[in-house]
Amino acid sequence: MKKIIYIPLLILFVISPLLAQTEKDYEIKKEIADKDEFKFIGYYFVRSEISNTYPTNEFLKGQVVGRLFGGNSTQTGQQSRFTEQRFIPIIAYSPRLFDGYATMRMSFEFDWTWGDANYGAGGNFGGAFGADFVNMQTQNLFIEFRPQKNFFLNVGLTRLFDNIRVPAYTFTEDLVHTGYRLALFGSDATGAAAHYLLDDMRFKAGVYQLYENNVNENDDVGLFEFDFEYDLDIKNSIGLSLYYLKDHGNGEGGVSILGQGLNSGLSNYNGVFNFDFGNEDYIANVLWLGTHFHGDPTLKQGRFGYGGFAFANLGTAETATQKVDILGFGANLRLAYKYGRNRNDFVALDGTFTTGDKQNIRDGKYNGVLTGNNWTAPGAVFFSHGLYLLLPHGNVVNRFNAAVIDIQNVGYGLAAASLVGSYDIIPNKLKAKTGLGMGIATVSPTDGGSTIGTEINFNLLYKLKVFMDLELHAAYLSLGDFYDSKVVNGNSLTRPENPWVFFASLKWIMF
């Protein structure tokens, strides 16, 4: 009888650790299984526009990036009507077994103008009757390694933003109101970027291969960055940064036959300065050394917020017969005040300044600034100032243009200010917003004055659902005597007509 009792107890004693271990394993596996491997964010945007701006080059088919009256052939004077659409899926895959160690991040882009093309292949097309167009553009495709909670390493085709924050975990409104606000670099590039967070300090280091060209030759274009930011307190932060660009590509690569770099045809399209080297090969080394600072710029903590930056552009560009020294300066300051019940009841004053150069490179110097727009289109997207026509607006698909598309203003420099006021008519449901802006060139073009223009605009936003907005926009720009110069007004004998725009849009951010 005792044996009958002892045998089950012995068996239970032997297998009980196994049972306990099995139960623990089950809990771990269940915890891992509960984690989502796939995450999806979608951005859908459609807009219908009426304006008096249009491209005269029929081959562009409305896909216009760059400066009004520039090499992109955009003019004013004829009324244009169109509707365009965009969808951007952003997908993240993090295997459960990795427990957050590695995440594959990818985003794609589908753009078209309604009725543009069908049964073909290429980017930015596919909205005509019948559709069936092969149109998928890869924005990003990279691995995010996260060996520690405070360390991120992105490797692959990743975001190149002039901001120290980790892009995948930062809202757009924070990205465009801190750092350099995408005025220096705002695009995508292949490389590696490391972010390290330590208490009240943040570090970022990155290296990017902008253009490889011939793998057996030293004809690459590379960018290196280091950024540091320190929180002075719970609200105020200040940072230092350094960007170094080595351009041995001599214009190889780039957008279509336009090439890229300081001497390419891309300059005329992008509204940036062109180093007129002719057919001579060049080598350039360019530095951006600057500081950025902010304190509650999006008014999440109190009634007053601010943000800004200042930088110096230094470097050299050399050919066999000449050497050009680069030395330019830029700065920005934005002040915001929340006068009402929520963050939509605010006024903001935004000012931007860059130096300019009138002599081109004949004196062996360039005293303006450079940005990512000198190497791709677009490579910098400064759109958070509240203007539409004087400076570019962000609610676009295939058409991204303005009188001043880049803060260097074709090398003539810029002094611009905008005053924006917003009011929630129905709190968190119906918002009205208006803006006033003015810009002058710090150096005047030949036969032209310094006044670029004055803009007034209006925006009415109705929130259909959470993250789904229906908007109406209108803007008018009165051009100044800057456009008396044939050099900047599209080679016209008279000043162009003042641009205006009216559009309605539907925006949905899907989580």
MARTI-434554 format. One record per residue (C-alpha): x, y, z negated; residue in three letters. Coordinates in steps of 0.1 Angstrom, whole numbers, plus 5000, padded with zeros to 4 digits. Layout:
residues N
XYZALA ...
END
This chain:
residues 511
500050005000MET 502950244991LYS 504550175025LYS 501350265043ILE 501450605024ILE 505150675028TYR 505350605066ILE 502850895075PRO 504651125051LEU 507951035066LEU 506751095101ILE 505151435091LEU 508451535074PHE 510451455105VAL 508151625131ILE 507051925110SER 510052135121PRO 509352045156LEU 505652145152LEU 506752475137ALA 509252545164GLN 506652455191THR 504152705175GLU 506752975174LYS 507752915210ASP 504052935220TYR 503753275203GLU 506853405221ILE 505653265255LYS 502153415249LYS 503753755240GLU 505753745272ILE 502753635293ALA 500753925280ASP 503154165296LYS 502254295330ASP 504854205356GLU 503454435383PHE 502554805378LYS 500955015404PHE 500555395408ILE 498855535439GLY 498755885453TYR 496055965479TYR 495856305495PHE 493756445523VAL 493556805535ARG 491757005562SER 493357325572GLU 492557635593ILE 495457875598SER 497158095624ASN 500557905623THR 501357645649TYR 504457485666PRO 505057575702THR 507057265709ASN 504457005719GLU 506856715712PHE 506756785674LEU 502956705674LYS 502456905643GLY 505256735623GLN 506857055612VAL 509457095584VAL 511357425580GLY 511157795582ARG 508457995600LEU 509858145632PHE 512857915630GLY 514157635652GLY 511157425644ASN 509257655669SER 506557755643THR 504858085653GLN 501858285643THR 499058425665GLY 496858125675GLN 494257955653GLN 494957595645SER 492657335629ARG 493556985617PHE 493056725590THR 495956515576GLU 496256235552GLN 498756065529ARG 498955755508PHE 501955665486ILE 501855335467PRO 504455315439ILE 505054955427ILE 507254825398ALA 508054455392TYR 509554355359SER 509753975354PRO 508453865320ARG 511453655313LEU 513753965317PHE 511854135289ASP 512454485304GLY 516154425312TYR 515554475350ALA 512754635370THR 512454655407MET 510954985417ARG 509655075452MET 507555335468SER 506355375504PHE 504655645524GLU 501855645550PHE 501155975567ASP 499156085597TRP 497156365612THR 493556255620TRP 493356165657GLY 497056185664ASP 498155845678ALA 497255475680ASN 498655135690TYR 502255235685GLY 505155245660ALA 506855525641GLY 506555745610GLY 503856005603ASN 501355875629PHE 498355645632GLY 495155835628GLY 493655805663ALA 490755605675PHE 491655235672GLY 494455295647ALA 496654985645ASP 499755195643PHE 502955055626VAL 503655335600ASN 505355255567MET 508255465555GLN 510355345526THR 510955615500GLN 512655415473ASN 513755065467LEU 516055015437PHE 516654815406ILE 516354975372GLU 518654805347PHE 517854875311ARG 520254685288PRO 519254915259GLN 516155115252LYS 518155445256ASN 520155345287PHE 518955335323PHE 520955255354LEU 519255295388ASN 520955115417VAL 519855135454GLY 517655375474LEU 516655595445THR 515555955436ARG 518056235440LEU 516656505418PHE 518556805403ASP 517056705369ASN 518456505340ILE 515256325332ARG 514555965342VAL 512256015372PRO 510155695367ALA 509155805332TYR 508656185338THR 505556365351PHE 505956575382THR 505056895363GLU 508056835340ASP 510456765369LEU 509557085387VAL 509757305357HIS 512957185341THR 516557145354GLY 516957325387TYR 513357265397ARG 514357065429LEU 515657395444ALA 519157235448LEU 518356865454PHE 514956705458GLY 514956395480SER 515956025481ASP 519455885485ALA 521255555481THR 523655515452GLY 523755465415ALA 522555695387ALA 522955635350ALA 520855805322HIS 521855775286TYR 519755915257LEU 521355975224LEU 519256145197ASP 518956505207ASP 521356475237MET 520856345273ARG 523556245298PHE 523256165335LYS 525956055359ALA 525455965395GLY 527255885428VAL 525455875461TYR 526455775497GLN 524556045517LEU 526055925550TYR 528355625557GLU 528755675595ASN 531555455608ASN 532655205582VAL 536255195594ASN 536755575593GLU 536955835566ASN 533856015579ASP 531455975550ASP 529456235531VAL 529256165493GLY 527756335463LEU 528756305427PHE 526856455397GLU 527156495360PHE 524556645338ASP 524256705301PHE 521356845281GLU 521156925243TYR 517956985223ASP 518557295202LEU 515357205183ASP 511957045189ILE 511157295216LYS 514257455231ASN 516957275253SER 520057385272ILE 522257195297GLY 525357205318LEU 525857025352SER 528356975379LEU 527656855415TYR 530456775439TYR 529856705476LEU 532556575499LYS 531656625536ASP 533956435560HIS 531056355583GLY 531456645606ASN 527756645614GLY 527556275622GLU 524356105611GLY 521456315600GLY 518056385615VAL 517756265651SER 520156445674ILE 520356745651LEU 523056585629GLY 523656705594GLN 525956935575GLY 527257285577LEU 527457305615ASN 524457115627SER 521257205646GLY 519357105615LEU 520157455601SER 517857625625ASN 514957395616TYR 515557395579ASN 516057775574GLY 519557735559VAL 522857895567PHE 524857765597ASN 528657765597PHE 529357855634ASP 532357625639PHE 531557565675GLY 532957225687ASN 535657215660GLU 535656925635ASP 535457035599TYR 536056895564ILE 534157055534ALA 534357025497ASN 531457195478VAL 530757245441LEU 527657345422TRP 528457445386LEU 525557555365GLY 523357565334THR 519657505329HIS 517457585299PHE 513857565289HIS 511457585260GLY 507957435265ASP 507657545301PRO 504357365306THR 502757505275LEU 502257175257LYS 503457295223GLN 502457655219GLY 501457975236ARG 504758085250PHE 507057885273GLY 510057955295TYR 512557785318GLY 515357875341GLY 518757805356PHE 521957975368ALA 524657835390PHE 527757915410ALA 528457765444ASN 532157715452LEU 534157525477GLY 535957535511THR 535157435547ALA 538157385570GLU 538757325607THR 542057315626ALA 541957685632THR 540157835602GLN 539357805566LYS 536157935549VAL 535957995511ASP 532457945496ILE 531458155466LEU 527758225460GLY 525458255430PHE 521858175422GLY 519458205392ALA 515858155382ASN 513758255352LEU 510158165346ARG 508058295317LEU 504658165308ALA 501958265283TYR 498858065273LYS 496158315264TYR 493158085262GLY 491857755250ARG 494057515269ASN 497057495292ARG 495057605322ASN 494457945307ASP 497858105314PHE 499858365332VAL 503358305345ALA 506058535359LEU 508658355381ASP 511758515395GLY 514458375417THR 517758535430PHE 520558415453THR 523358605469THR 523658635506GLY 526258685534ASP 525958905566LYS 529258835582GLN 528758465589ASN 532258315586ILE 534158575606ARG 535858715575ASP 536758365562GLY 534158375535LYS 530558265528TYR 528958445499ASN 525658275499GLY 524557935484VAL 523957585498LEU 521457315489THR 520456965499GLY 518557115529ASN 521957165546ASN 522256785548TRP 518756655554THR 515156765560ALA 513956825534PRO 516656785509GLY 515457045484ALA 511757125477VAL 511257425455PHE 507457445453PHE 506457515417SER 506357895419HIS 502657925427GLY 503058065463LEU 502057915497TYR 503458115526LEU 506358325513LEU 507758015496LEU 506557665503PRO 503657485486HIS 503657125476GLY 500157015488ASN 501356905523VAL 501656595545VAL 503356645578ASN 503657025577ARG 506057175551PHE 507057525561ASN 507157885548ALA 508758215555ALA 511558125531VAL 511757745530ILE 515057735510ASP 516457965483ILE 519458055505GLN 517058225530ASN 519158145562VAL 522158275542GLY 520758625537TYR 519958555501GLY 516758605482LEU 515158815454ALA 511658685449ALA 509058715422ALA 505558565417SER 502858635392LEU 500258365387VAL 497158365366GLY 494958065358SER 491558035340TYR 489357735332ASP 485857845341ILE 484557515327ILE 487257365304PRO 489057075320ASN 486557065348LYS 486557385370LEU 489657605373LYS 490357925392ALA 493958035399LYS 495358335418THR 498858435427GLY 500858745439LEU 504358725452GLY 506958935469MET 510358865484GLY 513359065497ILE 516558955513ALA 519659055493THR 521459115526VAL 519459245557SER 519759095591PRO 520859285622THR 518259545632ASP 515959435604GLY 515159545568GLY 515259365535SER 511559325528THR 510458965537ILE 506859005527GLY 504059015501THR 501658725495GLU 498258695478ILE 496558355472ASN 493658195455PHE 492857835444ASN 489657685431LEU 489957335416LEU 487057105406TYR 487856785387LYS 485656505400LEU 487056245377LYS 490256195357VAL 493156245381PHE 490856315410MET 490656675421ASP 488756865448LEU 490457195457GLU 490057505479LEU 493157705488HIS 493558035506ALA 496658255511ALA 497758565532TYR 501258695537LEU 502059045549SER 505359035567LEU 507959305560GLY 510659475580ASP 512959175576PHE 511159045607TYR 511959345628ASP 515159155636SER 515158925666LYS 517658705647VAL 514958585622VAL 511658635639ASN 511858375666GLY 513558605692ASN 510458815696SER 510559175707LEU 507959265681THR 507159165645ARG 505058845644PRO 501458845632GLU 500958805595ASN 500458435586PRO 497358315567TRP 495957975557VAL 492857825543PHE 492557455534PHE 490457215513ALA 492056905497SER 491156585478LEU 493756445455LYS 493656115436TRP 496355975414ILE 495655615406MET 496855435375PHE 
END
